[in-house]
Amino acid sequence: MKKEGMRLLANVRKSINNQIHTATSKTYFDHIPLFTLDNILKEKGYWLIQEDGEPWSGILCGENVNTTFDIGGVGGKVRNSVLVLSWYKMPSGRYEIVSYVS
């Protein structure tokens, strides 16, 4: 049985994770930078998708959350990777972010 979707190559994943690390490390945010993360993926030909395969749109809620987002590309859903995103809203109102592509 053929599996649906495509695989994210290790060198592409590493490049994306390096860019995510540069954009999110040693800084706090006034908002959760999901669009920044999505743009990093788009530079490599991928994007965040929802359960129905359409580009992701929605609202992020909560002060201390761990979640994952599916990734899509021209070949369909990426089956070996997701975007992992964790955030913590500090008493100052700013967000601490940890994110990577698994």
N, C-alpha and C positions, 0 to 999 in steps of 0.2 A: 504494500500500500504506500503510495507516494504522499509525503507530508506536504501540506500547504505552506506557502510563505517562503521566505528566504532567510539566509544566515548572514549575520554581521561578521565580517572578517576581523580577526584579532588586531591587525594593524590599524584598521579604521576605528575600532572600539578604543584602542589606546590613544589615538589622536583626539577623538572626541573627549575622552576623559581628561586628557591634558588641558584642553581648552576649558572644560567645565571647572577643573581645579583652579586654573588661572582666574576665571571669572568669579569664583565663589570663595576662595580661601582668604583668610585674614581680613574679612570685611563683614559688616553687618548691613542689613537691608531694611529700607522703610516698607518694602512690600516683598512678597515671595516672587523671585525673578524667573517665573516659569517661561515667559516669552523669550527671555535671554537664552535659557536652556534650549528651547525649541529652535531658536535661530541658529544655535551652534549645530544642532542636528541638521537643519536645513542646508547649512553650508556644505555638508557632506552628502546631501541627497536623501536625507531621511527626515521624518517629522513625527510628532506625537499624534497618536490616534486613539479614538474611543472604541468601545466594544464592537460597534457596528462597522469599524474600518474607516470611518470618516475622520477628518482632522479633528483633534481634540478641541472642545470648547466646554467651559464649565466654570465653576466657582470653587476655590480652595477655602476650606473652613477649618478652624481649630487653632489652638495655640501650641500644641505639641503633637505633631503628626508624623507618621512614617507611611509612605504610599509608593506605589509603582504606576508607571504609565507605559502602555504598549507603544511600540515604535513601528512605523510603517515606512515604506519606500515604494519606488516604481514597481518592484516585483511583488508587492503585497506586504503582509504583516511580517515583521522580523520575528522569527520563532526562537532564537537563542539569546535574546537580550531584551531588557526593559530599562527604562529610566527609573532609577531609585531616587526618591526625594524625601528628605526629612527636614522639618523646620521646627524651631522653638522660638516662641515669641517671648522676648525678655521683658522684665518689668519696665524697661525704657520704652517699650512699644516697637522696638526694632527686632528683626528676625535674624537668627543664626541658621545657616543653611548647610546641609551636607547632601551632595548629589553626585551620582555617577551612573554610568551605563554598565549593567551587569554582564 
